[in-house]
Structure formats: structure tokens, C-alpha cells
Amino acid sequence: MFITAQAAYYCYRDRTFKLASAGHCPAFLSRPNESFPEQLNAEGLPLGIQSDYIYEERLFKLFEGDRLVFITDGIYGAENQAGEMLGLSGFARYLPQIWQGGFEEVPENALAVVATHAQGGASQDDKTLLALEVL
């Protein structure tokens, strides 16, 4: 048995962001004046696979206006009635739309994107999203 996980640390003083992943999907970094978000990956096996595994920690520099989104597979794994997943790149395409209306609207907008893609199909997985905006 295994589980995926992600650990993140943001230091507001120097605007550095550390990320480690245990088999989890990437976080998404959207920067002002960039049209497509960057997928932030940190390689790592899921928890429970290898007890002595050493996890990679990646360091990123963030700037004012940068936006981070963390999701679980219930978001990008949503399938439409034809069985097509939204996918990571599909979710990334919608991030500018998801951020419209401001920070407080992000969760609702993301769930609306998933629901539109699923076209009313039933979902068996939880949907978790965490967003951060650098001020």
C-alpha cells in the first residue's frame, strides 16, 4: 500500500519556495506576463514504496504577483462521458480562467472547470486544491 504526498514551504522574507514530492502531481506556477503556467516537479517515490528513500527538495524563487496552485488527482483525473481525462495540461490551460475574479474565486472556478469537463459525469474521487498568491 502507498500514498502520494507533497510538502511545500514558502518563506515570505526572501520569497523562496521549497517543494518535495512523494509521487504527487506537480504544482503549477503562474507568473504575470507569462501566458502558460510552469509545472513545478520534484521527483520522488510514493510513500510506502521504499522505507529508506531520500526525497529531493527543489528550491524556487518567487516574485510579486506569482501564483501557485496545488491539486490532487481528483481535479486533473476528472473524466468526461467519453472517458477522456482533463489531465495536467488540460488543467493548466484553464488556469488563467481559474484565476479570473481574484484569489477568493479560485476554488469555485477550478471546480467549475472540472464540472464542465466532466459534463455531468459522476466523480468518485475527492477534489483538493490549494492556492497561494505572492503579494
SULPE-V958546 format. One record per pair of residues at least 12 apart in sequence whose ideal C-beta (glycine too) atoms are under 10 Angstrom apart, sorted by the first residue. I is the first residue (numbers start at 1). GAP is how many residues later the second one is. Records with the same first field share a line. If there is no record, write none. Layout:
I = GAP ; GAP
This chain:
1 = 45 ; 46 ; 47 ; 48
2 = 20 ; 21 ; 43 ; 44 ; 45 ; 46 ; 47 ; 48
3 = 19 ; 20 ; 21 ; 43 ; 44 ; 45 ; 46
4 = 17 ; 18 ; 19 ; 20 ; 21 ; 40 ; 41 ; 42 ; 43 ; 44 ; 68 ; 69
5 = 15 ; 16 ; 17 ; 18 ; 19 ; 39 ; 41 ; 42 ; 50
6 = 13 ; 14 ; 15 ; 16 ; 17 ; 18 ; 19 ; 20 ; 21 ; 34 ; 36 ; 38 ; 64 ; 65 ; 66 ; 124
7 = 12 ; 13 ; 14 ; 15 ; 17 ; 35 ; 37 ; 48 ; 50
8 = 12 ; 13 ; 19 ; 32 ; 34 ; 52 ; 60 ; 62 ; 122 ; 124
9 = 48 ; 50
10 = 50 ; 52 ; 58 ; 122 ; 124
11 = 51
12 = 50 ; 122 ; 123
14 = 47 ; 48
15 = 45 ; 46 ; 47 ; 48 ; 49 ; 51 ; 119
16 = 43 ; 44 ; 45 ; 46
17 = 12 ; 23 ; 41 ; 42 ; 43 ; 44 ; 45 ; 49 ; 51 ; 115 ; 117
18 = 24 ; 39 ; 40 ; 41 ; 42
19 = 21 ; 22 ; 23 ; 37 ; 38 ; 39 ; 40 ; 41 ; 49 ; 51
20 = 22 ; 23 ; 24 ; 35 ; 36 ; 37 ; 38
21 = 19 ; 20 ; 21 ; 22 ; 23 ; 24 ; 25 ; 34 ; 35 ; 36 ; 37
22 = 20 ; 21 ; 22 ; 23 ; 24 ; 25 ; 26 ; 27 ; 31 ; 33
23 = 20 ; 21 ; 22 ; 23 ; 24 ; 25 ; 26
24 = 17 ; 18 ; 20 ; 22 ; 23 ; 46 ; 47 ; 48 ; 49
25 = 14 ; 16 ; 45 ; 46 ; 47 ; 48 ; 50 ; 51 ; 52 ; 63 ; 66
26 = 12 ; 13 ; 14 ; 15 ; 16 ; 44 ; 45 ; 50 ; 62 ; 66
27 = 12 ; 13 ; 14 ; 15 ; 33 ; 41 ; 42 ; 43 ; 44 ; 103 ; 105
28 = 12 ; 39 ; 40 ; 41 ; 42 ; 43 ; 60 ; 63 ; 64 ; 67 ; 70 ; 103
29 = 31 ; 33 ; 37 ; 38 ; 39 ; 40 ; 66 ; 103
30 = 35 ; 36 ; 37 ; 38 ; 39 ; 62 ; 65 ; 66 ; 68 ; 69 ; 101 ; 103
31 = 31 ; 32 ; 34 ; 35 ; 36 ; 103
32 = 31 ; 32 ; 33 ; 34 ; 35
33 = 32
34 = 32
35 = 61
36 = 53 ; 56 ; 57 ; 59 ; 60
37 = 30 ; 31 ; 32 ; 54 ; 55 ; 56 ; 57 ; 58 ; 59 ; 61 ; 62
38 = 22 ; 54
39 = 49 ; 50 ; 52 ; 53
40 = 18 ; 20 ; 28 ; 30
41 = 15 ; 17
42 = 13 ; 14 ; 15 ; 16 ; 17 ; 18
43 = 12 ; 13 ; 15
44 = 12 ; 13
62 = 70 ; 71 ; 72
63 = 71
64 = 69 ; 70 ; 71
65 = 68 ; 69 ; 70
66 = 66 ; 67 ; 68 ; 69
67 = 28 ; 31 ; 32 ; 36 ; 39 ; 64 ; 65 ; 66 ; 67
68 = 62 ; 63 ; 64 ; 65 ; 66
69 = 22 ; 23 ; 26 ; 29 ; 30 ; 37 ; 41 ; 60 ; 61 ; 62 ; 63 ; 64
70 = 58 ; 59 ; 60 ; 61 ; 62
71 = 17 ; 20 ; 39 ; 43 ; 56 ; 57 ; 58 ; 59 ; 60
72 = 53 ; 54 ; 55 ; 56 ; 57 ; 58
73 = 12 ; 15 ; 52 ; 53 ; 54 ; 55
74 = 40 ; 49 ; 50 ; 51 ; 52 ; 53 ; 54 ; 55
75 = 13 ; 16 ; 35 ; 36 ; 38 ; 39 ; 42 ; 48 ; 50 ; 51 ; 52 ; 53 ; 54
76 = 12 ; 13 ; 14 ; 15 ; 16 ; 38 ; 41 ; 51
77 = 14 ; 37 ; 46 ; 47 ; 48 ; 50
78 = 12 ; 13 ; 33 ; 35 ; 36 ; 37 ; 38 ; 39 ; 40 ; 41 ; 43 ; 45 ; 47 ; 49
79 = 38 ; 39 ; 40 ; 42 ; 43 ; 44 ; 46
80 = 36 ; 37 ; 38 ; 39 ; 40 ; 41
81 = 37 ; 38 ; 39 ; 40
82 = 37 ; 39
83 = 38
84 = 33
85 = 32
86 = 27 ; 28 ; 30 ; 31 ; 32
87 = 30
90 = 23 ; 24 ; 27
91 = 19 ; 22 ; 23 ; 26 ; 38
93 = 20
94 = 15 ; 16 ; 18 ; 19 ; 20 ; 22 ; 23
95 = 14 ; 15 ; 18
97 = 12 ; 13 ; 15 ; 16
98 = 12 ; 13 ; 14 ; 15 ; 31 ; 33
99 = 32 ; 34
102 = 31
103 = 28 ; 29 ; 30 ; 32
104 = 27
105 = 26
106 = 23 ; 24 ; 25 ; 26 ; 27
107 = 20 ; 21 ; 22 ; 23 ; 24
109 = 20
110 = 17 ; 19 ; 21
111 = 16 ; 18
114 = 13 ; 15
115 = 12
